[in-house]
Amino acid sequence: MLANEQEEQDLQKFLRDVDEITNLVQGLNSTDPAVQEKAISDTEKRLEIKDQGECKSKLNRTVINSQDATTQNMETVRRDSFMAALEKDAKDRAKRRKKNERLANALKGKGNDAFNKGDYATAIQRYTEGLEKQKDMEVLYTNRAQAHMKLQEYKKAINDCEWALKCNDKCIKAYFHMGKAHLALEDYNESRKSYQKMLEIDHQKESLFKDCMNEVDLHERKAKEEEKALEEFQSGKYTAVSMKELLQKLNRPDQNILYYAGGIRVLTELIKDCTEQTLFRTNNGFSIINDNKVIRRGLSVAKKNTAEVELSLSLLILWQAVCNGNEENQRLLLTHPDVNVQLPMLLSSYVPEIQKESLALLSLYSQTENGRNLLVRHQNLTTWLQILIEFVSVMDERASCAMNLLSNLIKEEKFKIQCRIKLSTSVLPLFTQLLKTAKQVNQPALAQCIGIMGDLCADVIIRLQMAENQECWQAFLKLVDDCCSTGNSAGYQECLFTVLGLIMNLSLESNLVIQEHAVDVSRKCLFLLGSKDGRIVTRAIGVLSHILPASSMAVEEAVKGGVVKRLLRFLKAGGQITSSYAIKTLAVCTRSNSQAREEVVKSDKKFDVLLKLLASENEIVVGNAAFCLSKCFEVPGAASSLLNSNVVMILLKHAGGEAKETSVQENAAVALGKLCTAEPRHILRLRELNGMAILNSSMKYVQGL
């Protein structure tokens, strides 16, 4: 303890010396006489102290011009000598510091190498040697703290973190390692304080802070659970004593496989709540069962006999009982080496009952954020998407359980990243086959599966892979055909609804495959506009709004197929989402197709529908409506039909407004300019509203177009 105090005093003195000498040099070089005079005085005092009693003559500076010229010259020479000596001292110190810093960095590198090799004692030695070269190098303290943590020397780690904070009171690594060390010492409040300080310094560490606080909470709960379990065992409670005795019996080696299966069933019946779960853990239950050679062999066999099936089922049910709501037990199970291999095998088993119980176990994990993190961290999930999608062909509850499990897993970004790996080679071929054989599979599960694939498309890489897959688009079209030809069965309707959503997501991309299928897709959607299911109609219009921009041929065919009149009818009926998709689709059609513009003018002679949309609170709807108007004003006579309307005032309001979407102002300005160009009599109304300036500014948009 005394050594630590002496080290701290030495460091603080070193830091003060550096600051004082820096200030003295700055003062001696100052152009302010008063500052320079004070610096000389302070320098004399410092040199006098350093000389420790050595005789020094002081100059009397309180009397002005009391010295002769020779004395004044000597004073000047001495002052210059002081300055030169101090500057030389500062340079020497800087040079030595630079050299020591170079040596300290080299020792830090050697320490890091030793740390990475697992030689923590050598790492500590190298970091210590580095600190002897440079005492205020915070990274050496935090690195040494981390090495102490590996050797379970938690108090030493905390001490190093405190030293790092003396060098830099905003050192996040110091607070992080300090929090870990306090946690290991079961000082939960101090651990939380350290993590809180970390967040106060950098608010961008909120995610790390959250994970750290969750870890503290988990450890604290674990400690309380184990304390309670110990009390029950010491009190002689029947369940606690029976648990230990039964585990001891199961620990007997080389017994018949049914002996273990029966014992595990009895053990499972004992586990009713958190206390029993904790007793199982504290009595080494995981190791006793998972490390048993007979049990391990029975689990790992691909084609199991009746006894091995019974063993597998009893063990899966035990794991569920032990892990349900118990995060520490969930962690211990997944971190066991054999379980990483066994779980995917059990999930892919040929025995339906084993699949069912495997899904039930994994569902326990997937229902909580911590459980999902454990799965992502400790399981190789690259094949799980394919394994779980295969359950769509199963006609019982396993299919819905598998899809619910997938729905939970895709909440984790790391799971999506793992899904990329085998998407094109394994997942998409299976997925497209399921779409093509929709009549033979579990349709509610298929609908859920399609929705999951749509959610996965939020990942850009996954969306690109799917959007470029020819077989996917062909399967989509096949499914739509099957749904349309089969009728209004609930299963097919849900599949149709979700596949339209997936097509919308994929249509966010632009590639040759989408262009190639745009005509066929738009043709199917036109047919679906006659559906009695409003959800299907809305999704079909949404697909049109996404797919038509990819192909002028698709636009032309859609217009010939009567899409304009249908869209106007839907726009009259209202419906916020439907109107948003419909006006966007109409904007796409009128942009490049003269027939579409003429049909709008013919079907909506007074532009009642479009003018109504200009009053929408949705700026995107307003912008698209203004765009449609601007294109329709190119039709001869269209602008004249609005002479007695308030169209000028409406467009002027949007053109000069403060919409967040700049396209609203631009489209309204363009429409206003085209209106006045096509029918000059609208200019009179514009002048009455003092809107000529806005019209003039709008002309640049008209010319640009």
C-alpha positions, 0 to 999 in steps of 0.5 A, a space after each residue: 500500500 505504501 509503495 502505491 502511495 509513493 508511486 502516486 506521489 512521484 507521478 503527481 510531482 512529475 506532472 506538476 514539474 512538467 506544467 511548472 517548467 512549461 509555464 516558466 518558459 512561456 513567461 520568460 518569452 512573454 512580451 509583457 514586462 510584468 509577466 516576464 518579471 514574475 517568471 524571472 522571480 519564480 525561476 530564481 526561487 525554483 533554482 534556489 530550492 533546487 540548489 538546496 541551500 547553495 548560496 545565491 545572491 538576490 537582486 533587489 527589484 523593489 528599488 528602481 535604477 539603484 544599480 550602476 550600468 555594470 550591475 544591470 548588464 550582469 543582471 541582463 546576462 544572468 537573466 538570459 542565462 536563466 532563459 537559455 538554461 530553462 529552454 535547454 532543460 525543457 528541450 532536453 526533457 522533451 527529447 527524453 520524453 519522446 525517447 521514453 514514449 518510443 520505448 514505452 510504445 515498444 514495450 506496449 507492443 510486446 505486452 500486447 503480443 504476450 496478451 494475445 498469446 495468453 501469456 498474461 504474466 509476461 504481458 503485465 511485466 512488459 506493461 510495467 516496464 513501459 510505465 517505468 519509461 513513461 508514467 502517464 501513459 494511460 493505455 499501459 494502465 488499462 492494458 495491464 488492468 485487462 491482463 490482471 482481469 485474465 489472472 483474476 487479480 481484480 483488485 489490481 485491475 481496479 487499481 490500474 484503472 484508477 491510475 489511468 483515470 488520474 492520467 485522463 479522467 475521461 478514459 472510457 476503457 478504464 471505467 469499462 474494465 473497472 466495471 468488469 472487475 467490480 462485477 467479478 468481486 460481486 460489488 454490483 453497485 460499484 460496477 453500475 457506477 463505473 458503467 454509468 460514468 462511461 455513458 456520461 462521458 460518451 452517450 454513443 456508448 448506450 448500446 454497450 452500457 445497456 449490455 453491461 448493465 444487463 450483465 450486472 443484473 444477471 449476475 446479481 440475480 444469479 447470486 440471489 438465486 444461488 443463495 436462496 437455493 443453498 438455504 433450502 438445501 441446508 434446511 433439508 427441504 425434500 426437493 433440494 435433497 432429492 435433487 442432489 441424490 438423484 444427480 448423484 445416481 445419474 453420475 454413475 458411469 456406464 449404465 443402461 441407456 434407459 436407466 439414464 432416460 428414466 432418471 432424467 424424467 424423474 429429475 424433470 418432475 422435481 423442477 418446478 421453479 427457479 429454486 430447483 433450476 438453481 439447485 440443478 445448476 449448483 449441483 453440477 447438473 449440466 456437467 453430470 448429464 452433458 458429459 456422460 459418455 452414454 448420454 452423449 453417444 445416444 444423442 449424437 447417433 443420427 438414426 436412433 433406436 427406441 431407447 435413444 429416442 426416449 433418451 433424447 426426448 427426456 433430455 430435451 424436456 429436461 433442458 426446457 424445464 431447467 432453462 425456462 426463464 433462467 438466463 444463467 442456465 440458458 447460458 450454461 447450456 449453450 456454452 457447452 461444446 457438445 450442445 453446439 453440435 447436438 442442437 442442429 442435429 436434433 432440429 433436423 432429426 427424422 423423428 417428429 417428436 424430437 423436432 417438436 421438443 427441439 423447437 420448443 427448447 429454442 423457442 424459449 431462447 428466442 422469446 427474449 433479447 438475452 436468449 436471442 443474443 446467446 443463440 447468435 453468439 454461441 451457435 453457428 446459425 448459417 444453416 438455421 434459415 434453411 432448416 427452419 424453412 423446411 418445416 413449411 412442408 410439415 402439416 402439424 404445429 411444428 411448422 408454425 413453431 418454426 416460423 415463430 422461432 424465425 420471426 423472433 430470430 430475424 430481430 437480431 441483425 447478426 442473424 441476418 448477416 449470417 443468413 446472407 452466407 447460404 441464401 443463394 445456394 441453399 435457401 432460395 432454391 428451397 424457398 422457390 420450390 415451396 412457392 411453386 408447390 403451395 398446394 402441397 405445403 402448410 399454407 399458413 406457415 408458407 404465408 408466414 415464411 414469405 413475410 419473414 423473407 420480406 422482413 429479411 429484405 430490410 438487409 440490402 445484401 439479402 434484398 439484392 440477392 433475391 431481386 437478382 434471382 430469376 427463379 424467385 420471380 418465376 415462383 412469385 408469378 406461379 404463386 399468384 397464378 395458383 392463388 387466382 385460379 384456386 379461389 378465395 381460400 384463406 390460406 391462399 389469400 394470405 400467401 397472395 397478400 404476403 408475396 405481393 408485399 415481398 415483391 414490393 420490397 424487392 422492387 426497390 432495386 433496379 436491375 435487368 431481372 426486374 425489367 424482364 418480369 415487369 410486364 408479367 408482374 404488372 399484368 397480374 396486378 391489374 387482374 388483382 385490382 378486381 379482387 374483393 379483398 381490399 388488402 390484396 387490392 392495396 398491395 397490388 396497386 403498391 406493386 404497380 407503383 414500384 414495378 412500372 418505373 422499371 419498364 416503359 413497356 409495362 406502363 404502356 400495357 397497363 394504360 392500355 389495360 385501363 389502369 387509369 380509370 381504375 386508379 381514379 376510381 380508387 382515388 375517389 373512394 379514398 383510403 390513405 394507403 391505397 391513395 398514396 400508392 394509386 397517385 404514385 402509380 398515376 404519376 408514373 403513367 402520366 409522366 411518360 404516356 400521353 394516352 394516360 394523360 388524355 384519359 385523366 383529362 377525359 375521366 376527371 374533366 374538372 380535375 376534382 380528384 387531383 385537386 382534392 388530393 392537393 389538400 392531403 396532409 401527406 406531402 408525397 401525395 400532394 407532390 404526386 398530385 401536382 406532378 400529374 396536374 402538370 403533365 395533364 396541362 400538356 393536353 390541349 384544353 385541359 388548363 381552360 377547364 379550370 378557369 373558374 376554379 381555385 386551382 391557381 390559389 391552391 398551386 400558389 400555396 404549395 409552390 410558395 409553402 414550406 413543405 419538408 419535401 422540396 418536390 412538393 414546391 417544385 411540382 406545384 411551381 411547375 404545374 402553376 407555370 404550365 397552367 399559365 403557359 397553356 392558358 394565359 387567362 390564369 395569369 390574371 388570377 395570379 396577379 390578383 394573388 400577387 403570385 408573379 414572383 413565384 411564377 417567375 421562379 417556377 419558369 426555371 423548373 419548366 425550362 429545366 424540364 
